[in-house]
Amino acid sequence: QVLLVESGGGLVQPGGSLRLSCAASGFTFSNYAMSWYRQAPGKDRELVASISRYGDIINYADSVKGRFTISRDNVKNTVNLQMNSLKPEDTAVYYCQRVGYWGKGTLVTVSS
């Protein structure tokens, strides 16, 4: 059974940082690229960042380049998203994704 469980969301002030983590289980983690998506209220879900199986290919949405960093640990079966210089427009539910599967999401709220 594939499980993706996100953690690390919360309320943060503009300019602050958060680190999201996704714990994966039920499949051979190193065989799959992983991604983080987000969905803001009233908007479509969008890709934030993706990382290849061994971390050698990484892509970011233009809106987060230079502020967010995706990483993975193929021993711990986790994929992380370090988010710095957060803006109110980063407020969204953040989802961990593997092809065919989604986590339940973790809410990030950026507000003063």
C-alpha positions in Angstrom: 0.0 0.0 0.0 1.5 3.3 -1.1 1.4 6.0 1.5 2.7 9.5 1.3 2.4 11.5 4.6 3.3 15.2 4.7 4.3 17.1 7.7 5.8 20.5 8.7 3.1 22.9 7.7 1.9 25.7 9.8 1.5 29.5 10.3 4.6 31.6 9.5 5.1 35.3 9.0 6.1 36.8 5.7 9.9 36.4 5.2 9.9 33.3 7.4 10.9 29.7 6.7 9.3 26.3 6.9 10.5 22.8 6.1 8.0 20.3 4.7 8.7 16.6 4.8 7.0 13.7 3.1 7.4 10.2 4.4 6.9 7.5 1.8 6.2 3.9 2.2 4.8 0.9 0.4 7.0 1.1 -2.7 10.7 1.2 -3.7 11.3 4.9 -3.1 14.4 5.3 -5.2 12.6 4.0 -8.3 10.4 7.1 -8.5 10.7 10.8 -9.1 8.9 12.8 -6.5 7.1 16.1 -6.6 5.6 18.8 -4.4 2.4 20.5 -5.5 0.3 23.2 -3.9 -3.3 24.4 -4.1 -4.3 27.8 -2.9 -7.9 28.6 -2.1 -9.9 29.0 -5.3 -7.0 28.1 -7.5 -5.9 25.0 -9.4 -3.3 22.7 -8.0 0.2 23.6 -9.4 3.6 22.0 -9.5 6.0 23.5 -7.1 9.1 21.4 -7.5 10.2 17.9 -8.7 13.2 15.8 -8.1 14.4 12.8 -10.1 15.1 9.3 -8.6 18.6 10.1 -7.5 18.2 13.8 -7.2 20.3 14.8 -10.2 17.4 16.5 -12.0 15.4 19.2 -10.2 12.8 21.6 -11.5 11.1 24.5 -9.8 8.1 26.6 -10.6 9.3 30.1 -11.6 7.4 31.5 -8.6 9.6 29.7 -6.1 13.0 29.6 -7.8 15.7 30.9 -5.5 13.5 30.5 -2.4 12.5 26.8 -2.2 14.8 23.8 -2.2 13.6 20.2 -2.8 15.7 17.3 -1.6 15.3 13.6 -1.0 16.8 10.9 1.2 16.6 7.5 -0.5 17.6 5.8 2.8 15.0 7.4 4.9 12.4 7.4 2.1 11.7 11.1 2.5 11.4 14.0 0.2 11.7 17.5 1.7 10.8 21.0 0.7 12.8 23.8 2.4 10.8 27.1 1.9 12.6 30.4 2.7 11.5 34.0 2.2 7.9 33.0 2.3 5.3 35.3 0.9 1.5 35.5 1.5 1.0 34.1 -2.0 2.7 30.9 -0.9 -0.3 30.2 1.3 -1.7 26.8 0.2 -2.1 23.2 0.9 1.1 21.5 -0.1 0.9 17.9 -1.4 3.6 15.3 -1.9 3.2 13.3 -5.1 4.4 10.2 -6.8 3.1 9.1 -10.2 -0.4 7.8 -9.4 -0.5 8.8 -5.8 -1.0 11.8 -3.6 -0.6 12.6 0.1 -3.4 14.3 2.0 -1.5 17.6 2.2 -0.3 20.0 4.8 -1.5 23.5 5.2 1.0 26.4 4.9 -0.3 29.8 5.9 1.9 32.9 5.4 0.4 35.8 7.3 1.4 38.5 9.7 
